[in-house]
Amino acid sequence: MTEKNIAVIGAGILGLSVARSLARKGAKVTLFERSHIGAGTSTTSFAWINSNGKDPLSYHRLNSAAIDEHRKLQRDTKSALRWLVESGTYEWASNEEDQQRLDQRAQRLIELNYPARKIAPKTLQTSIPEIRLDPRAGDIWHFPAECLLYPSLFLARLWSEARDYGARLEINSDVVDLHESNSEATLKTADGRGWRGDNIVMATGRWSQEVMLLLGQKLAMIDANKANKVACGFLAYTQPQFIQLHANLITPELNIRPEGGGRLLLQSLDLDDHANPSFPPPSEGFIGQEMLRRLRRRFDNTDHAKIEHIAIGQRSRPADGLPAIGYVTPLQRVYLMVTHSGITLGPLLGRLCAEELAEGNRSPLLADFSPARLLGKSAEDFPAFATPQYPAAQ
């Protein structure tokens, strides 16, 4: 390709993924990040790689392809670093109504060729000896293709590779002005520095609405600063535990995943109504203690478990819950990438968006996700999507 000069705003998983893919294609890439790598939602996520219950069908297919992209990326890397844990997910319900919904969802996934199978509780207890299962629980669903991710390790790998291919990173560079003309796109940072080139990619996560205003356009996004479960949720990190957990668990009252070194990451979606980004809870407060009570009901060897800290993950979520990927200006020099399932979709979207930017080829996988449906609108124009889709955090 003829070398293109492209700016990427935002050094989270989407920004680094597209920067890496563009640099590999020979583009001259400059990343502008107003704080530091991973300063946004990318590092406050349950980081569950899946396409479990993601509707409509086009969104499911996009996420399913993204799981394969993650695996291929790790398999093809020359580094010994492993950021992806091919753990699978185990899920079960505690009452008949919830079990029926789970069974229906799993059967639908099987029809879509998404790996899923039932296992007996004793099988899980053999695999995870410390686990405590409710005797009322029915069969357990296992989704073996699903994975977990260590976000910081993955971001490090993405940036390392982008840098090796010539990408530059400008940290502490807050973009305050954007323009396009027939011949070029331009931006300016808060300290007065300018950039001009062929295209600008906005990978600004939950700040996308704010950055779009620099172009004089509204973008329908949820407000990630609001204190409710649609906008944000708790993530609790424990001290190392004496538990042989190697998989992701989605249980009736607590989601649990290994976080390295024996530590666990906990999530309780029913508590997220209490989440307020302005007031992160202390680890010894109500939220932390309630999560510990639930953890002790689930595992042996956790009587003395403690939480090291609780983070509040603020969701980067378009108002209808679906990705917004594509050009947002008449001259097609400014390109938007924003989605809720960024951890799952990052590497795939990075490659697909780089192909569109560099070669003009838009993948059929992106056909339903043009940003046009969100432009000039607000979240109030999408009231049917005020409740988060399952699963709520990835």
Long-range contacts (C-beta under 8 A, 24 or more apart in sequence): 1-25, 1-26, 1-27, 1-358, 1-359, 3-27, 3-28, 4-28, 4-197, 4-198, 4-199, 4-357, 4-358, 5-30, 5-196, 5-197, 5-198, 6-30, 6-197, 6-198, 6-199, 6-200, 6-201, 6-357, 7-31, 7-32, 7-185, 7-187, 7-195, 7-197, 7-199, 7-200, 7-201, 8-32, 8-200, 8-201, 8-203, 9-33, 9-175, 9-187, 9-200, 9-201, 9-202, 9-203, 9-204, 9-211, 10-40, 10-202, 10-203, 10-204, 10-205, 10-207, 11-36, 11-37, 11-38, 11-39, 11-155, 11-159, 11-169, 11-171, 12-37, 12-38, 12-39, 12-40, 12-41, 12-42, 12-155, 12-203, 12-205, 12-342, 13-38, 13-42, 13-151, 13-154, 13-155, 13-158, 13-342, 13-343, 13-346, 14-203, 14-205, 14-337, 14-338, 14-339, 14-342, 14-345, 14-346, 14-349, 14-350, 15-201, 15-203, 15-204, 15-337, 16-155, 16-158, 16-159, 16-162, 16-346, 16-350, 17-158, 17-346, 17-347, 17-349, 17-350, 17-351, 18-201, 18-203, 18-337, 18-349, 18-350, 18-353, 18-354, 18-357, 19-158, 19-159, 19-162, 19-167, 19-350, 20-158, 20-159, 20-161, 20-162, 20-165, 20-167, 20-350, 21-350, 21-351, 21-353, 21-354, 21-355, 22-167, 22-354, 22-357, 22-358, 23-161, 23-162, 23-165, 23-166, 23-167, 24-161, 24-165, 24-354, 25-354, 25-358, 25-359, 26-358, 27-354, 27-357, 27-358, 28-166, 28-197, 29-162, 29-166, 29-167, 29-168, 30-167, 30-168, 30-169, 30-170, 30-195, 30-197, 31-162, 31-167, 31-168, 31-169, 31-170, 32-170, 32-173, 32-175, 32-187, 32-189, 32-195, 33-169, 33-170, 33-171, 33-172, 33-173, 34-172, 34-173, 34-174, 34-175, 34-190, 35-171, 35-172, 36-171, 36-172, 37-155, 37-156, 37-159, 37-169, 37-171, 38-151, 38-152, 38-155, 40-205, 40-206, 40-207, 40-314, 40-316, 41-205, 41-206, 41-224, 41-313, 41-314, 41-315, 41-316, 41-342, 42-151, 42-155, 42-205, 42-342, 42-343, 43-151, 43-152, 43-155, 44-235, 44-311, 44-312, 44-313, 44-314, 45-151, 45-235, 45-313, 45-342, 45-343, 45-393, 45-394, 46-235, 46-255, 46-257, 46-265, 46-267, 46-313, 46-393, 46-394, 47-148, 47-149, 47-150, 47-151, 47-257, 47-343, 47-394, 48-89, 48-146, 48-147, 48-148, 48-149, 48-248, 48-257, 48-343, 48-344, 48-391, 48-393, 48-394, 49-84, 49-146, 49-147, 49-148, 49-149, 49-343, 49-344, 49-394, 50-89, 50-143, 50-146, 50-147, 50-344, 50-391, 50-394, 51-114, 51-344, 52-89, 52-105, 52-109, 52-114, 52-143, 52-146, 52-390, 52-391, 53-105, 53-389, 53-390, 53-391, 54-341, 54-389, 55-389, 56-368, 57-112, 58-365, 58-367, 58-368, 58-369, 59-322, 59-323, 59-368, 60-112, 60-114, 61-365, 62-323, 62-345, 62-348, 62-365, 62-366, 62-369, 63-341, 63-344, 63-345, 64-112, 64-114, 65-348, 65-365, 66-341, 66-344, 66-345, 66-346, 66-347, 66-348, 66-349, 67-145, 67-146, 67-147, 67-344, 69-347, 69-348, 69-351, 70-147, 70-149, 70-344, 70-347, 71-147, 73-347, 77-157, 79-157, 79-160, 81-153, 81-156, 81-157, 82-153, 83-149, 83-150, 83-153, 83-154, 83-157, 84-147, 84-148, 84-149, 84-154, 85-147, 85-148, 85-149, 85-150, 85-258, 86-147, 87-146, 87-147, 87-148, 87-246, 87-247, 87-248, 87-257, 87-258, 88-142, 88-143, 88-144, 88-145, 88-146, 88-247, 88-248, 89-142, 89-143, 89-146, 89-247, 89-248, 89-249, 89-250, 90-119, 90-124, 90-140, 90-141, 90-142, 90-143, 90-247, 90-248, 90-249, 90-250, 91-140, 91-141, 91-143, 91-249, 91-250, 91-251, 92-133, 92-137, 92-138, 92-139, 92-140, 92-141, 92-251, 92-252, 93-137, 93-138, 93-252, 94-134, 94-136, 94-137, 94-252, 94-253, 95-136, 95-252, 98-252, 99-138, 102-141, 103-141, 105-390, 106-141, 106-143, 109-143, 114-143, 114-145, 115-143, 115-144, 115-145, 116-141, 116-142, 116-143, 117-141, 117-142, 117-144, 118-142, 127-246, 127-247, 128-243, 128-244, 128-245, 128-246, 128-247, 129-244, 130-242, 130-243, 130-244, 130-245, 130-299, 130-300, 130-301, 131-298, 131-299, 131-300, 132-297, 132-298, 132-299, 132-300, 134-252, 146-248, 148-248, 148-257, 148-258, 149-343, 150-260, 151-343, 175-211, 175-214, 176-214, 177-214, 178-211, 178-214, 178-215, 178-334, 180-329, 180-331, 180-333, 180-334, 181-331, 181-333, 182-331, 184-333, 185-333, 185-334, 198-333, 199-333, 199-334, 199-335, 199-357, 200-333, 200-334, 200-335, 201-335, 201-336, 201-337, 201-353, 201-357, 202-328, 202-334, 202-335, 202-336, 202-337, 202-338, 203-337, 203-338, 204-338, 205-316, 205-338, 205-342, 206-314, 206-315, 206-316, 206-317, 208-316, 208-324, 208-336, 208-338, 212-328, 212-336, 215-328, 215-329, 215-334, 217-328, 217-375, 217-376, 218-375, 218-376, 218-377, 218-378, 219-318, 219-324, 219-328, 219-336, 219-338, 219-371, 219-374, 219-375, 219-377, 220-318, 220-319, 220-320, 220-374, 220-377, 220-378, 220-379, 220-381, 220-382, 221-316, 221-317, 221-318, 221-319, 221-338, 221-374, 221-379, 222-315, 222-317, 222-318, 222-319, 222-379, 223-379, 224-277, 224-314, 224-315, 224-316, 224-317, 225-277, 225-278, 225-314, 227-275, 227-276, 227-277, 227-278, 228-272, 228-273, 228-275, 229-269, 229-272, 229-273, 229-275, 229-388, 229-392, 230-315, 230-317, 230-386, 230-387, 230-388, 231-275, 231-277, 231-314, 231-315, 231-317, 232-272, 232-275, 232-276, 232-277, 232-312, 232-313, 232-314, 232-315, 233-267, 233-269, 233-272, 233-275, 233-312, 233-313, 233-315, 233-392, 233-393, 234-267, 234-268, 234-271, 234-272, 234-274, 234-275, 234-281, 234-287, 234-291, 234-310, 234-311, 234-312, 234-313, 235-265, 235-266, 235-267, 235-310, 235-311, 235-312, 235-313, 235-393, 236-265, 236-266, 236-267, 236-283, 236-287, 236-288, 236-291, 236-307, 236-309, 236-310, 237-263, 237-264, 237-265, 237-266, 237-307, 237-308, 237-309, 237-310, 237-311, 238-263, 238-264, 238-265, 238-266, 238-295, 238-305, 238-306, 238-307, 238-308, 239-263, 239-305, 239-306, 239-307, 239-308, 241-299, 241-301, 241-302, 241-305, 242-301, 243-299, 243-300, 243-301, 243-302, 245-299, 249-298, 250-391, 251-298, 253-294, 253-297, 254-291, 254-294, 254-295, 254-298, 256-295, 256-298, 263-308, 264-295, 266-291, 266-294, 266-295, 266-307, 267-393, 268-294, 269-392, 269-393, 272-392, 275-312, 276-312, 277-312, 277-314, 280-310, 280-311, 280-312, 281-310, 282-310, 283-307, 283-308, 283-309, 283-310, 313-393, 315-340, 315-388, 315-393, 316-340, 316-342, 317-388, 318-374, 319-374, 319-377, 319-378, 319-379, 319-381, 319-382, 319-385, 320-373, 320-374, 320-382, 320-385, 321-385, 321-388, 321-389, 322-368, 322-369, 323-349, 323-369, 324-369, 324-370, 324-371, 324-373, 324-374, 325-349, 325-352, 325-353, 325-366, 325-369, 325-370, 325-371, 326-356, 326-362, 326-366, 326-369, 326-370, 326-371, 326-372, 327-371, 328-371, 328-375, 336-371, 338-371, 340-394, 341-394, 342-394, 343-394, 344-394
